[in-house]
Amino acid sequence: MKIFIKNMVCGRCISAVSAIFNDFNIEIKSIQLGEVETESDVSNETLHSIEKKLEATGFERIKDSSHQLIEKIKSFIIIKISELDIDEDFLFSEFLVSKLHKDYSSLSKTFSQNENITLEQFFILQKIEKVKELLLYNEFTLTEIAGKLGYKSVQHLSSQFRNSTGFTPTEFKKLKVHNRKSLDSF
């Protein structure tokens, strides 16, 4: 049985959701961001109890197919960005089509209608949040960050960063309060 779950954005989320299923003695066949596959069917009563525990932990079971698709899209985007291996020739639309085997225009339309933001805007916002994270870790130069996230130049990254945050990357680093958003808040 496949169960789709909203707000799973990292390895810790997978561990937390896995623990919830273990609490109910449900064997998991596979688990990944946004999706749990159980070895056997789960009763409606148990599923309802799992939903309550998921919600108490900040997760939510997704029941309709369009929201399941949106969570898959988000998961693919988050994973891709976290790999820090985006070519400057990366084509976002081709990436999603290859992962989901659906027409990009229908993916884009479904996403926009349900999230009130375009796919491209979501992708950019996720990249900007990753830039903020990397700037605060101070492990990479801005040039290295630009290269890892598929920007053609530091100027392109800086321009997009400023448009999203109101600050240049350098100004952001100097701030005492770094307004970062959690990945599941988008």
Residue frames as a rotation matrix with the C-alpha (Angstrom) as fourth column:
MET 1
0.586 0.811 0.000 0.00
0.811 -0.586 0.000 0.00
0.000 0.000 -1.000 0.00
LYS 2
-0.511 -0.728 0.457 1.36
0.712 -0.656 -0.250 3.43
0.482 0.198 0.854 -0.92
ILE 3
0.563 0.581 -0.588 0.74
0.804 -0.551 0.225 6.34
-0.193 -0.599 -0.777 1.42
PHE 4
-0.061 -0.540 0.840 1.67
0.655 -0.657 -0.375 9.85
0.754 0.527 0.393 0.33
ILE 5
0.402 0.084 -0.912 2.82
0.884 -0.297 0.362 12.32
-0.240 -0.951 -0.193 2.96
LYS 6
0.653 -0.077 0.753 3.20
0.291 -0.893 -0.343 16.09
0.699 0.444 -0.561 2.77
ASN 7
0.792 -0.375 0.482 6.10
-0.565 -0.750 0.344 18.05
0.232 -0.544 -0.806 4.29
MET 8
0.688 -0.675 0.266 8.76
0.422 0.671 0.609 15.34
-0.590 -0.307 0.747 4.12
VAL 9
0.951 -0.297 -0.086 11.83
-0.275 -0.684 -0.676 17.30
0.142 0.666 -0.732 3.03
CYS 10
0.057 -0.995 0.083 14.91
-0.911 -0.086 -0.403 15.59
0.408 -0.052 -0.912 4.44
GLY 11
-0.406 -0.346 -0.846 16.45
-0.085 0.936 -0.342 12.46
0.910 -0.067 -0.409 5.92
ARG 12
-0.989 0.066 0.131 15.24
-0.133 -0.017 -0.991 13.38
-0.064 -0.998 0.026 9.41
CYS 13
-0.188 0.974 -0.123 11.69
-0.965 -0.207 -0.160 13.53
-0.182 0.088 0.979 8.07
ILE 14
0.064 0.142 -0.988 12.09
-0.528 0.845 0.087 10.02
0.847 0.516 0.129 6.69
SER 15
-0.800 -0.422 -0.426 13.30
0.134 0.567 -0.813 8.84
0.585 -0.707 -0.397 10.12
ALA 16
-0.811 0.535 0.239 10.40
-0.496 -0.409 -0.766 10.56
-0.312 -0.739 0.597 11.91
VAL 17
0.108 0.885 -0.453 7.78
-0.987 0.151 0.060 9.10
0.122 0.440 0.890 9.59
SER 18
-0.201 -0.283 -0.938 9.43
-0.267 0.937 -0.225 5.69
0.942 0.205 -0.264 9.76
ALA 19
-0.981 -0.195 0.006 9.24
-0.044 0.193 -0.980 5.83
0.190 -0.962 -0.198 13.56
ILE 20
-0.380 0.916 0.130 5.52
-0.869 -0.305 -0.389 6.62
-0.316 -0.260 0.912 13.41
PHE 21
0.301 0.475 -0.827 4.87
-0.758 0.645 0.095 3.56
0.579 0.598 0.555 11.24
ASN 22
-0.540 -0.574 -0.615 7.05
-0.031 0.744 -0.667 1.46
0.841 -0.341 -0.420 13.54
ASP 23
-0.840 0.286 0.462 4.93
-0.531 -0.252 -0.809 2.63
-0.115 -0.925 0.363 16.51
PHE 24
0.209 0.978 -0.016 1.98
-0.921 0.191 -0.339 0.96
-0.329 0.085 0.940 14.81
ASN 25
-0.218 -0.431 0.876 4.03
-0.183 0.900 0.397 -2.18
-0.959 -0.073 -0.275 13.98
ILE 26
0.883 0.468 -0.031 3.60
-0.077 0.079 -0.994 -1.58
-0.462 0.880 0.106 10.26
GLU 27
0.015 -0.905 0.425 6.36
0.567 0.357 0.742 -3.00
-0.823 0.230 0.519 8.11
ILE 28
0.533 0.057 -0.844 7.67
-0.473 -0.807 -0.353 -0.56
-0.702 0.587 -0.403 5.53
LYS 29
0.687 -0.259 0.679 8.61
0.641 0.656 -0.398 -1.90
-0.343 0.709 0.617 2.13
SER 30
-0.342 -0.781 0.522 10.17
0.876 -0.467 -0.124 1.41
0.340 0.415 0.844 1.06
ILE 31
0.613 0.467 -0.638 10.23
0.653 -0.753 0.078 5.01
-0.444 -0.464 -0.767 2.22
GLN 32
-0.489 -0.699 0.523 11.33
0.853 -0.508 0.118 8.15
0.183 0.503 0.844 0.42
LEU 33
-0.920 0.149 -0.364 10.50
-0.009 -0.933 -0.359 11.82
-0.393 -0.326 0.860 0.56
GLY 34
-0.495 0.811 -0.311 6.72
-0.858 -0.513 0.029 12.13
-0.136 0.281 0.950 0.35
GLU 35
0.318 0.626 -0.713 5.94
-0.754 0.622 0.210 8.43
0.575 0.471 0.669 0.05
VAL 36
-0.495 -0.362 0.790 5.74
-0.752 0.633 -0.181 5.33
-0.435 -0.684 -0.586 2.23
GLU 37
0.068 0.493 -0.867 5.04
-0.705 0.639 0.308 1.91
0.706 0.591 0.391 0.80
THR 38
-0.002 0.023 1.000 3.96
-0.914 0.406 -0.011 -0.69
-0.406 -0.914 0.021 3.34
GLU 39
-0.923 -0.383 0.044 4.41
-0.350 0.882 0.316 -4.45
-0.160 0.276 -0.948 3.05
SER 40
-0.631 0.775 0.040 0.66
0.767 0.614 0.188 -5.00
0.121 0.149 -0.981 3.46
ASP 41
-0.089 0.702 0.706 -2.57
0.261 -0.668 0.697 -3.04
0.961 0.247 -0.124 3.51
VAL 42
-0.977 -0.166 -0.134 -3.33
0.183 -0.329 -0.927 -0.88
0.110 -0.930 0.351 6.53
SER 43
-0.205 0.966 -0.157 -6.82
0.977 0.210 0.017 -0.80
0.050 -0.150 -0.987 8.06
ASN 44
0.097 0.343 0.934 -8.78
0.378 -0.881 0.284 2.43
0.921 0.326 -0.215 7.86
GLU 45
0.951 0.270 -0.151 -8.80
0.219 -0.243 0.945 2.66
0.219 -0.932 -0.290 11.66
THR 46
0.321 -0.919 -0.230 -5.00
0.781 0.120 0.613 2.34
-0.535 -0.377 0.756 11.86
LEU 47
-0.278 -0.388 0.879 -4.58
0.872 -0.486 0.062 4.74
0.403 0.783 0.473 8.94
HIS 48
0.581 0.577 0.574 -6.69
0.239 -0.795 0.558 7.31
0.778 -0.187 -0.600 10.78
SER 49
0.896 -0.304 -0.322 -4.51
0.323 -0.048 0.945 6.93
-0.303 -0.951 0.055 13.89
ILE 50
-0.070 -0.953 0.295 -1.36
0.951 0.025 0.307 7.29
-0.300 0.302 0.905 11.77
GLU 51
0.046 0.170 0.984 -2.78
0.652 -0.752 0.099 10.46
0.757 0.637 -0.145 10.20
LYS 52
0.934 0.340 0.107 -3.31
0.126 -0.597 0.792 11.99
0.333 -0.727 -0.600 13.65
LYS 53
0.574 -0.789 -0.216 0.24
0.499 0.129 0.857 11.17
-0.649 -0.600 0.468 14.69
LEU 54
-0.167 -0.600 0.782 1.62
0.980 -0.185 0.068 12.48
0.104 0.778 0.619 11.39
GLU 55
0.406 0.424 0.810 -0.26
0.406 -0.877 0.256 15.76
0.819 0.225 -0.528 11.83
ALA 56
0.981 -0.052 -0.185 1.01
0.161 -0.304 0.939 16.13
-0.105 -0.951 -0.290 15.41
THR 57
0.197 -0.980 0.038 4.55
0.626 0.155 0.765 15.86
-0.755 -0.127 0.643 14.02
GLY 58
-0.089 -0.203 -0.975 4.03
-0.374 -0.900 0.222 18.40
-0.923 0.385 0.004 11.21
PHE 59
-0.981 -0.191 0.017 3.23
-0.067 0.426 0.902 15.98
-0.180 0.884 -0.431 8.40
GLU 60
-0.091 0.989 -0.117 -0.01
-0.690 -0.147 -0.709 15.34
-0.719 0.017 0.695 6.55
ARG 61
-0.453 0.034 0.891 -1.38
0.452 0.870 0.196 12.42
-0.768 0.492 -0.410 4.57
ILE 62
-0.587 0.224 -0.778 -2.19
-0.693 -0.635 0.340 13.37
-0.418 0.739 0.528 0.99
LYS 63
-0.206 0.625 0.753 -5.29
0.100 0.779 -0.620 11.72
-0.973 -0.053 -0.223 -0.38
ASP 64
0.802 0.595 -0.049 -5.96
0.010 -0.095 -0.995 13.24
-0.597 0.798 -0.082 -3.79
SER 65
0.490 -0.608 0.625 -3.84
0.834 0.535 -0.134 12.61
-0.253 0.587 0.769 -6.87
SER 66
0.625 -0.286 0.727 -3.06
0.289 -0.780 -0.555 16.23
0.726 0.557 -0.404 -7.75
HIS 67
0.748 -0.367 0.552 -1.61
-0.658 -0.516 0.548 16.89
0.084 -0.774 -0.628 -4.30
GLN 68
0.680 -0.534 0.503 0.34
0.240 0.810 0.535 13.64
-0.693 -0.242 0.679 -4.50
LEU 69
0.544 -0.449 0.709 1.81
0.793 -0.001 -0.609 14.83
0.274 0.894 0.355 -7.80
ILE 70
0.712 -0.249 0.657 2.73
-0.237 -0.965 -0.110 18.21
0.661 -0.077 -0.746 -6.29
GLU 71
0.759 -0.443 0.478 4.53
-0.480 0.116 0.870 16.54
-0.440 -0.889 -0.125 -3.39
LYS 72
0.580 -0.566 0.586 6.46
0.682 0.731 0.031 14.35
-0.445 0.382 0.810 -5.84
ILE 73
0.600 -0.329 0.729 7.46
0.454 -0.610 -0.649 17.44
0.659 0.720 -0.217 -7.80
LYS 74
0.766 -0.282 0.578 8.61
-0.570 -0.715 0.406 19.21
0.299 -0.640 -0.708 -4.63
SER 75
0.741 -0.486 0.464 10.57
-0.056 0.644 0.763 16.16
-0.670 -0.591 0.450 -3.52
PHE 76
0.541 -0.542 0.643 12.38
0.841 0.368 -0.397 15.87
-0.021 0.755 0.655 -6.86
ILE 77
0.615 -0.286 0.735 13.25
0.067 -0.909 -0.411 19.58
0.786 0.302 -0.540 -6.76
ILE 78
0.793 -0.289 0.537 14.50
-0.608 -0.299 0.736 19.46
-0.052 -0.909 -0.412 -3.16
ILE 79
0.670 -0.558 0.490 16.61
0.332 0.815 0.474 16.37
-0.664 -0.155 0.732 -3.83
LYS 80
0.566 -0.445 0.694 18.06
0.751 -0.069 -0.656 17.83
0.340 0.893 0.296 -7.04
ILE 81
0.639 -0.306 0.706 19.06
-0.289 -0.946 -0.148 21.06
0.713 -0.110 -0.693 -5.31
SER 82
0.811 -0.306 0.499 20.50
-0.485 0.127 0.865 19.26
-0.329 -0.943 -0.046 -2.29
GLU 83
0.744 -0.547 0.384 22.83
0.626 0.772 -0.113 17.27
-0.235 0.324 0.916 -4.56
LEU 84
0.493 -0.525 -0.693 24.64
-0.249 -0.849 0.466 20.53
-0.834 -0.057 -0.549 -5.44
ASP 85
-0.595 -0.658 0.461 25.25
0.229 0.412 0.882 19.22
-0.771 0.630 -0.094 -8.92
ILE 86
0.578 0.808 0.114 23.16
0.433 -0.185 -0.882 21.30
-0.692 0.560 -0.457 -11.30
ASP 87
-0.363 -0.679 0.638 24.75
0.898 -0.072 0.435 21.96
-0.249 0.730 0.636 -14.69
GLU 88
-0.592 0.164 -0.789 24.50
-0.127 -0.986 -0.109 25.46
-0.796 0.036 0.604 -16.09
ASP 89
-0.812 0.319 -0.490 22.81
-0.508 0.027 0.861 23.79
0.288 0.947 0.140 -19.10
PHE 90
-0.869 0.495 0.020 20.24
0.378 0.687 -0.620 22.12
-0.321 -0.531 -0.784 -16.80
LEU 91
-0.673 0.736 0.075 16.73
-0.370 -0.423 0.827 22.24
0.640 0.529 0.557 -18.22
PHE 92
-0.783 0.378 0.494 14.24
-0.510 0.062 -0.858 22.20
-0.354 -0.924 0.144 -15.39
SER 93
0.210 0.944 -0.254 11.29
-0.937 0.121 -0.328 21.22
-0.279 0.307 0.910 -17.60
GLU 94
0.167 -0.222 -0.961 13.15
-0.597 0.753 -0.278 18.24
0.785 0.620 -0.007 -19.11
PHE 95
-0.857 -0.502 0.116 14.24
-0.360 0.421 -0.832 17.12
0.369 -0.755 -0.542 -15.64
LEU 96
-0.470 0.748 0.467 10.64
-0.650 0.065 -0.757 17.00
-0.597 -0.660 0.456 -14.36
VAL 97
0.428 0.623 -0.655 9.31
-0.902 0.336 -0.270 15.34
0.052 0.706 0.706 -17.51
SER 98
-0.194 -0.585 -0.788 11.98
-0.479 0.757 -0.444 12.62
0.856 0.291 -0.427 -17.25
LYS 99
-0.949 -0.188 0.254 11.18
-0.304 0.325 -0.896 12.02
0.086 -0.927 -0.365 -13.57
LEU 100
-0.479 0.850 0.219 7.39
-0.365 0.035 -0.931 12.06
-0.799 -0.526 0.293 -13.79
HIS 101
-0.897 0.062 0.438 6.74
0.396 0.553 0.733 10.99
-0.196 0.831 -0.521 -17.40
LYS 102
0.260 0.963 -0.076 4.08
0.828 -0.263 -0.496 13.64
-0.497 0.066 -0.865 -17.83
ASP 103
0.177 -0.090 0.980 3.76
0.767 -0.612 -0.194 16.64
0.617 0.786 -0.039 -20.10
TYR 104
-0.732 -0.585 -0.348 5.45
0.671 -0.533 -0.515 19.69
0.116 -0.611 0.783 -18.57
SER 105
-0.714 0.489 0.501 2.57
-0.289 -0.858 0.425 22.04
0.638 0.159 0.754 -19.32
SER 106
0.367 0.879 -0.305 0.14
-0.013 0.333 0.943 19.85
0.930 -0.342 0.133 -17.37
LEU 107
-0.011 -0.464 -0.886 2.62
0.940 0.296 -0.167 19.54
0.340 -0.835 0.433 -14.48
SER 108
-0.900 -0.405 0.160 3.06
0.359 -0.898 -0.254 23.31
0.247 -0.171 0.954 -14.47
LYS 109
-0.340 0.864 0.370 -0.67
-0.347 -0.481 0.805 23.99
0.874 0.146 0.464 -14.62
THR 110
0.457 0.502 -0.734 -1.48
0.428 0.599 0.677 21.55
0.780 -0.623 0.059 -11.78
PHE 111
-0.309 -0.683 -0.661 1.30
0.934 -0.088 -0.347 22.98
0.179 -0.725 0.665 -9.62
SER 112
-0.918 -0.095 0.386 0.36
0.106 -0.994 0.009 26.62
0.383 0.049 0.923 -10.23
GLN 113
-0.073 0.987 0.146 -3.34
-0.223 -0.159 0.962 26.05
0.972 0.037 0.232 -9.61
ASN 114
0.609 0.344 -0.715 -2.71
0.486 0.551 0.679 24.35
0.627 -0.761 0.168 -6.27
GLU 115
0.038 -0.736 -0.676 0.31
0.997 -0.018 0.077 26.25
-0.069 -0.677 0.733 -4.95
ASN 116
0.915 0.384 -0.122 -0.35
0.366 -0.919 -0.144 29.80
-0.167 0.087 -0.982 -6.21
ILE 117
0.235 -0.896 -0.378 3.22
-0.579 -0.441 0.685 29.95
-0.780 0.058 -0.623 -7.48
THR 118
0.712 -0.010 -0.702 4.73
-0.648 0.375 -0.663 28.74
0.270 0.927 0.260 -10.75
LEU 119
0.897 -0.437 -0.068 7.04
0.442 0.881 0.166 25.74
-0.013 -0.179 0.984 -10.88
GLU 120
0.186 -0.873 0.450 9.90
0.571 -0.277 -0.773 27.96
0.800 0.400 0.447 -11.99
GLN 121
0.218 -0.047 0.975 9.33
-0.570 -0.817 0.088 30.36
0.792 -0.575 -0.205 -9.09
PHE 122
0.944 0.150 0.293 9.27
-0.327 0.543 0.773 27.45
-0.043 -0.826 0.562 -6.65
PHE 123
0.660 -0.751 0.010 12.51
0.707 0.618 -0.344 26.08
0.252 0.234 0.939 -8.10
ILE 124
0.015 -0.647 0.762 14.18
0.160 -0.751 -0.641 29.50
0.987 0.131 0.092 -7.83
LEU 125
0.488 0.236 0.840 12.98
-0.712 -0.449 0.540 29.99
0.504 -0.862 -0.051 -4.23
GLN 126
0.987 -0.157 0.032 14.33
0.117 0.841 0.529 26.58
-0.110 -0.518 0.848 -3.27
LYS 127
0.323 -0.919 0.225 17.68
0.752 0.105 -0.651 27.42
0.575 0.379 0.725 -4.87
ILE 128
0.093 -0.249 0.964 17.78
-0.283 -0.935 -0.214 30.74
0.955 -0.253 -0.157 -3.02
GLU 129
0.837 0.225 0.499 17.14
-0.537 0.161 0.828 28.97
0.106 -0.961 0.256 0.30
LYS 130
0.786 -0.618 -0.015 20.03
0.618 0.785 0.044 26.62
-0.015 -0.044 0.999 -0.51
VAL 131
0.110 -0.743 0.660 22.24
0.390 -0.578 -0.716 29.62
0.914 0.336 0.227 -1.35
LYS 132
0.468 0.120 0.876 21.37
-0.641 -0.636 0.430 31.14
0.608 -0.763 -0.220 2.06
GLU 133
0.985 -0.071 0.157 22.29
-0.055 0.733 0.678 27.87
-0.163 -0.676 0.719 3.77
LEU 134
0.528 -0.830 0.179 25.58
0.811 0.431 -0.395 27.58
0.250 0.354 0.901 1.92
LEU 135
0.184 -0.429 0.884 26.46
-0.014 -0.901 -0.434 31.22
0.983 0.067 -0.172 2.59
LEU 136
0.670 0.149 0.727 25.96
-0.684 -0.257 0.683 30.70
0.289 -0.955 -0.070 6.32
TYR 137
0.924 -0.373 0.083 28.09
0.317 0.870 0.378 27.54
-0.213 -0.323 0.922 6.35
ASN 138
0.669 -0.664 -0.334 30.86
-0.667 -0.735 0.125 29.54
-0.329 0.139 -0.934 4.69
GLU 139
0.269 -0.551 0.790 32.30
0.183 0.835 0.519 26.41
-0.945 0.005 0.326 3.04
PHE 140
-0.002 -0.175 0.985 32.09
0.981 0.190 0.036 27.63
-0.194 0.966 0.171 -0.54
THR 141
-0.850 -0.236 -0.471 32.77
0.113 -0.955 0.274 30.88
-0.514 0.180 0.839 -2.34
LEU 142
0.089 0.909 -0.407 29.92
-0.379 -0.347 -0.858 32.56
-0.921 0.231 0.314 -4.17
THR 143
-0.166 -0.245 -0.955 31.49
-0.986 0.058 0.157 31.43
0.017 0.968 -0.251 -7.44
GLU 144
-0.971 -0.213 -0.107 31.48
-0.207 0.976 -0.064 27.80
0.118 -0.040 -0.992 -6.24
ILE 145
-0.483 0.869 0.109 27.88
0.107 0.183 -0.977 28.09
-0.869 -0.461 -0.181 -5.05
ALA 146
0.122 0.507 -0.853 26.84
-0.796 -0.463 -0.389 29.52
-0.592 0.727 0.348 -8.42
GLY 147
-0.503 -0.421 -0.755 28.52
-0.814 0.524 0.251 26.60
0.290 0.741 -0.606 -10.19
LYS 148
-0.990 0.089 0.106 26.94
0.032 0.892 -0.451 23.97
-0.134 -0.443 -0.887 -7.92
LEU 149
-0.291 0.954 -0.074 23.43
0.261 0.005 -0.965 25.38
-0.920 -0.300 -0.251 -8.39
GLY 150
-0.074 0.262 0.962 23.50
0.941 0.337 -0.020 25.83
-0.329 0.904 -0.271 -12.16
TYR 151
0.732 0.279 -0.622 23.89
0.136 -0.954 -0.268 29.59
-0.668 0.111 -0.736 -12.39
LYS 152
0.713 -0.444 0.543 25.70
0.629 0.064 -0.774 30.80
0.309 0.894 0.325 -15.49
SER 153
-0.241 -0.806 0.540 27.46
0.260 -0.590 -0.765 33.49
0.935 -0.044 0.351 -13.46
VAL 154
-0.652 -0.047 -0.757 27.81
0.756 -0.116 -0.644 34.97
-0.058 -0.992 0.111 -9.98
GLN 155
-0.947 0.305 -0.098 26.00
-0.313 -0.947 0.077 38.04
-0.069 0.104 0.992 -11.33
HIS 156
-0.342 0.856 -0.388 22.97
-0.295 0.294 0.909 35.90
0.892 0.425 0.152 -12.28
LEU 157
-0.204 0.207 -0.957 22.91
0.796 0.604 -0.039 34.30
0.570 -0.769 -0.288 -8.84
SER 158
-0.837 -0.203 -0.508 23.31
0.496 -0.675 -0.547 37.69
-0.231 -0.710 0.665 -7.11
SER 159
-0.821 0.571 0.000 20.55
-0.478 -0.687 0.548 39.24
0.313 0.450 0.837 -9.20
GLN 160
-0.089 0.801 -0.592 18.13
0.033 0.596 0.802 36.39
0.996 0.052 -0.079 -8.47
PHE 161
-0.384 -0.149 -0.911 19.12
0.869 0.276 -0.411 36.45
0.313 -0.950 0.023 -4.78
ARG 162
-0.976 -0.020 -0.218 18.50
0.097 -0.932 -0.350 40.19
-0.197 -0.363 0.911 -4.52
ASN 163
-0.565 0.820 -0.093 15.15
-0.500 -0.251 0.829 39.92
0.656 0.515 0.552 -6.33
SER 164
0.036 0.580 -0.814 14.04
0.338 0.759 0.556 37.23
0.940 -0.295 -0.168 -3.86
THR 165
0.043 -0.129 -0.991 15.46
0.981 0.196 0.017 38.56
0.192 -0.972 0.135 -0.61
GLY 166
0.940 0.240 0.244 16.06
0.219 -0.969 0.111 42.28
0.263 -0.051 -0.963 -1.12
PHE 167
0.604 -0.797 0.033 19.73
-0.428 -0.289 0.857 41.76
-0.673 -0.531 -0.515 -0.24
THR 168
0.306 -0.637 -0.708 22.89
-0.753 0.293 -0.589 40.88
0.582 0.713 -0.390 -2.10
PRO 169
0.614 -0.133 -0.778 24.50
0.336 0.936 0.106 37.63
0.714 -0.327 0.619 -0.91
THR 170
-0.494 -0.869 -0.034 27.22
0.467 -0.231 -0.854 39.68
0.734 -0.437 0.520 0.84
GLU 171
-0.465 0.419 0.780 24.65
-0.669 -0.744 0.000 41.86
0.580 -0.521 0.626 2.62
PHE 172
0.607 0.737 -0.297 22.76
-0.406 0.609 0.682 38.72
0.683 -0.294 0.669 3.66
LYS 173
0.177 -0.637 -0.750 25.87
0.592 0.678 -0.436 37.20
0.786 -0.367 0.497 5.24
LYS 174
-0.766 -0.551 0.331 26.39
0.142 -0.647 -0.749 40.37
0.627 -0.527 0.574 7.31
LEU 175
0.093 0.893 0.440 22.85
-0.519 -0.334 0.787 40.33
0.850 -0.302 0.432 8.74
LYS 176
-0.727 -0.280 0.627 22.46
-0.686 0.271 -0.675 39.37
0.019 -0.921 -0.389 12.38
VAL 177
-0.072 0.780 0.622 19.11
-0.311 0.574 -0.757 37.68
-0.947 -0.248 0.201 11.70
HIS 178
-0.900 -0.268 -0.344 19.07
-0.413 0.270 0.870 35.33
-0.140 0.925 -0.354 8.71
ASN 179
-0.017 0.995 0.103 15.50
-0.747 0.056 -0.662 34.94
-0.665 -0.089 0.742 7.54
ARG 180
-0.891 -0.249 -0.379 15.56
-0.434 0.707 0.558 31.42
0.129 0.662 -0.738 6.21
LYS 181
0.181 0.982 0.046 12.45
-0.983 0.181 0.003 29.45
-0.005 -0.046 0.999 5.41
SER 182
-0.346 -0.212 0.914 12.07
-0.309 0.946 0.103 25.77
-0.886 -0.247 -0.393 6.10
LEU 183
-0.966 -0.141 -0.219 11.73
-0.248 0.238 0.939 23.75
-0.080 0.961 -0.264 2.92
ASP 184
-0.629 0.778 0.014 8.24
0.770 0.620 0.147 22.60
0.106 0.103 -0.989 3.82
SER 185
-0.276 0.534 -0.799 6.94
0.399 -0.693 -0.601 26.16
-0.875 -0.484 -0.022 4.23
PHE 186
-0.848 -0.061 -0.526 6.64
-0.415 -0.539 0.733 26.74
-0.328 0.840 0.432 0.48
